[in-house]
Amino acid sequence: MQLARRSFYRPEKIKRAVQEKVERLKGAGESIDYLTFVPDGEPTLDINLGREIDLLKPLGIKIAVISNNSLICRQDVREDLFKADLISLKIDSAFPETWHRMNRPIKSLHLPEILDASLKFAKEYKGKLITEMMLVRHVNDNDRQIRQIADFLVELQPAKAYLSIPTRPPALKWVRPPDRDVIDRAYKIFHEFIHQMECMTDYEGNRFTSTDDIEKDLLSITAVHPLRKDAVDRLLTQAGANWEIVEKLIAENRIAQAEYEGQVFYKKRMN
């Protein structure tokens, strides 16, 4: 865990890598909606985030940042985020005890300060602001928790508020999605207050793209997004490859296999 912002990669190196990937995807006839900062961690910890956004803007593609909202209290972080076209903020609870249980943040972070800073950011931000709340069974899925978040979102006024559940292997084995009737009730409560609501409670599909290096693509995607077996199948077929590549990555301890809610997933191992 860390709070101090620091440099992780040279911004010019990121620009070159993204530019090359964009050219390959466009060459393959793929469209790109956003260039999204969503690393295996928190993007605002990167002290070069603002510089990287500036370097990518000339590509003419909208920039998005998906943040866990932990550093929104910092003025320099907010100034970096102002440069992006879309910001997603994670807001799982308005109750500190619940927030700590779900997110296990570093102890020096305080939820009331984060929520206040989120409101300040929303008033000043000129781009598209969205939020995501994840419902976890017996943690934040009761009416009191949901109404408190709904009240906060009314004040925040995001362009869209997403309601999600755990659909991929979580960090802790006890984590489970709420029952369907609980999800439906939560959506109804939210919709009383926020009309720009959308549920992300089903599998998002397999539309992932490989370019010219299937092994590298598998590692880069699974570093931030565990892939279901059928999604891996589709990627391998698209690349004209077979399961020997996956078996090799597992044998080399670079990818791990996990089961969750009756499905098999693959995720990059973090050393």
C-alpha positions, 0 to 999 in steps of 0.5 A, spaced: 500 500 500 502 507 498 499 514 498 505 517 495 505 519 488 511 517 484 513 515 477 512 508 474 513 509 467 516 514 462 510 518 459 514 518 452 514 510 452 507 510 454 505 514 448 509 510 443 506 504 446 499 506 445 500 509 438 503 503 436 497 499 439 492 504 436 495 503 429 495 496 429 487 496 431 485 501 426 489 497 421 485 491 423 479 495 422 477 496 430 474 502 432 476 505 439 471 509 443 476 511 449 484 510 451 483 508 458 487 509 464 486 502 468 492 499 471 493 494 476 493 499 481 490 506 482 492 510 476 492 517 480 498 514 484 502 515 477 505 522 478 505 523 470 498 522 469 497 529 467 503 529 462 501 522 459 494 525 458 497 531 454 501 526 450 495 522 448 490 527 446 493 528 439 491 521 437 484 524 437 481 519 441 477 521 448 481 519 454 478 516 460 480 514 467 477 509 472 479 511 479 478 508 486 477 515 488 482 514 494 486 520 492 481 525 490 482 529 496 489 532 492 489 538 488 494 535 483 490 529 482 484 533 481 488 537 476 490 531 472 483 528 472 480 535 469 484 533 463 480 527 461 474 526 457 471 521 462 472 520 469 469 514 473 469 514 481 468 508 485 463 509 491 461 503 494 458 506 501 457 512 505 459 509 511 466 509 513 466 502 517 462 498 510 467 502 506 473 499 510 471 492 510 469 492 502 475 496 500 481 495 505 484 502 504 490 504 507 489 507 514 490 514 513 485 515 508 478 517 511 471 516 507 468 523 509 474 527 506 474 523 500 466 524 499 467 531 500 473 532 495 468 528 490 463 533 490 468 539 489 471 535 483 464 534 480 462 541 481 469 543 477 469 538 472 467 539 465 467 532 462 463 526 463 463 524 470 460 517 472 460 512 478 460 505 480 458 502 486 459 494 487 453 491 491 456 485 495 452 480 499 451 482 507 456 488 506 452 494 503 446 491 500 441 493 505 436 499 504 439 503 509 446 503 505 443 503 499 439 510 500 445 513 503 449 512 497 443 514 493 442 521 497 450 522 496 449 521 488 443 526 488 448 531 490 454 529 486 449 528 480 453 524 475 452 523 468 450 516 469 451 511 476 453 504 475 450 498 479 455 492 479 456 486 483 462 481 483 462 477 476 469 475 476 473 472 482 474 477 488 480 478 492 477 474 498 473 468 497 467 470 502 465 475 497 459 473 493 453 477 489 447 479 492 441 475 491 437 477 485 431 480 489 436 484 493 439 487 486 432 488 483 430 492 490 436 496 490 435 498 483 428 500 484 431 504 490 436 508 486 432 509 481 427 513 485 433 518 486 437 517 480 434 516 473 441 515 469 442 508 472 445 502 469 446 495 472 452 491 470 450 485 473 451 480 467 457 477 464 459 483 459 461 479 453 467 476 450 469 482 445 476 483 447 481 484 441 488 481 440 493 484 435 499 481 433 502 477 439 497 473 443 501 471 449 503 479 450 495 480 449 493 475 454 498 478 459 496 485 458 488 484 458 488 479 464 493 484 468 487 488 469 481 484 467 480 476 469 478 473 463 473 467 462 474 461 459 470 462 453 473 469 452 480 466 452 477 461 447 475 467 442 481 470 443 485 464 441 481 463 435 482 470 433 489 469 433 489 462 430 492 460 436 491 454 441 491 452 448 498 450 448 499 458 449 495 458 456 498 452 458 505 454 457 503 461 461 500 457 467 506 452 467 511 458 467 506 461 473 505 467 469 497 466 469 493 463 474 486 459 473 480 460 478 473 458 479 467 463 481 460 462 480 461 456 476 465 459 471 473 458 470 477 465 469 484 466 468 488 472 471 495 474 470 499 473 477 502 479 480 509 478 482 
